[in-house]
């Protein structure tokens, strides 16, 4: 149980940080969504983008991953639902080794939500269909049931009245909120966010971050690759700083932003803050 | 030498026109449309196979496309149109269905390439988003990739329809009955009997009546799809609210899309 020590420190941090999260989370006993990344390396051809990553994310935890572009943050995130295959190492979600070829990856992915930088909504479907399609076709709910769930999630992100529009008729910020609703409609244990505000105009960023903050307060386990330092500081339970394919430093937002230990983090912060 | 009399002899044209319209035109359209339906169904499978990660699917698919695209149409028509019955595929008495099959097989190779480019032109994020929701590769293809790919390639498919209409003028070589003759054969028969080219000109005009409007349909689709793409891009970058004409265009495109279903 190598993660034992980490769990202990994590719990200590969490109690101090966000006590209200426990109260809003349904059935904490059965809460799932623990991610363990163990010794993960990733090569793209001759380039090693991840040089041995160990990271554990606890159920209910909000972890923000920051770092310069090319540091491997997005690759690490995409390994967590196996959109990328690791060259070495393994990713374990709720005791299931998802990097094993024997794993039914579709079943795993249906329990994980992912939101992309470029939204990736399906342009040939209405907003409602976008959100409902996987609930119906993957989770095998009836079509009316899937649409009811989709409408609820759209209401959660404030876009119920856009249900019958096409994605192209929405602003980027609205499209991204639809993408979040689409992921939430699957009732995921864990949400992965890949630079979800990077393609947005500045005035549209807040609406998306507000939705994410609410989600975090509701107790959702979240891994957020972001350039929004303000968001990381306000919402994260833990901030992970990556550079050159490795985790350089991690800790509470206060640790990372107010007491950076490494020179590389200090340098990075001086450039982005 | 009388150009008018050699090519545009009205009596000759008038004499052949009923046959062209009542026999030739329906047959040409049946041959071409039948071939397109067959070619599209087959083409999409060949396209998917040619993009497969499995070599035993990919390599035969690529070979199939290379062969059928690389051979002259007339050679393929003889080889397959006569070869299928010789090989023991004797489902039909007439050579007419074999003509449709042969044209369909030739079209399928081109259509496979059309579908492949249409699908590969989609942003990889579409497949990723579908897979991230837990869809299998096949489900993602069926629900997300193929519907968009088909829409992207409608102009190219219409072009292929035009090419197949023209190719259909060759299948008479397999030996058709009088009632099975298509436009070219009817024109050519009459031209040989009368020693005058006007019936062929009439047949040519019949082809143009079908193909020229279709080329304009292609141009129109191309334009409309490009506008659609621009609108989508504008939405993505969140440029300030669309101008009213653009919004109207978007809504119209929307209605049309709905209607097409």
Interface residues (C-beta under 8 A of the other chain):
Chain A: X81 X83 X106 X107 X108 X109 X110 X111 X112 X113 X114 X116 X118 X119 X120 X121 X122 X123 X124 X133 X134 X137 X138 X139 X166 X167 X168 X169 X170 X171 X172 X173 X175 X179 X182 X183 X186 X199 X200 X201 X204
Chain B: X123 X125 X126 X128 X129 X130 X131 X132 X133 X134 X135 X136 X139 X143 X144 X147 X148 X151 X228 X231 X232 X235 X236 X237 X238 X250 X254 X257
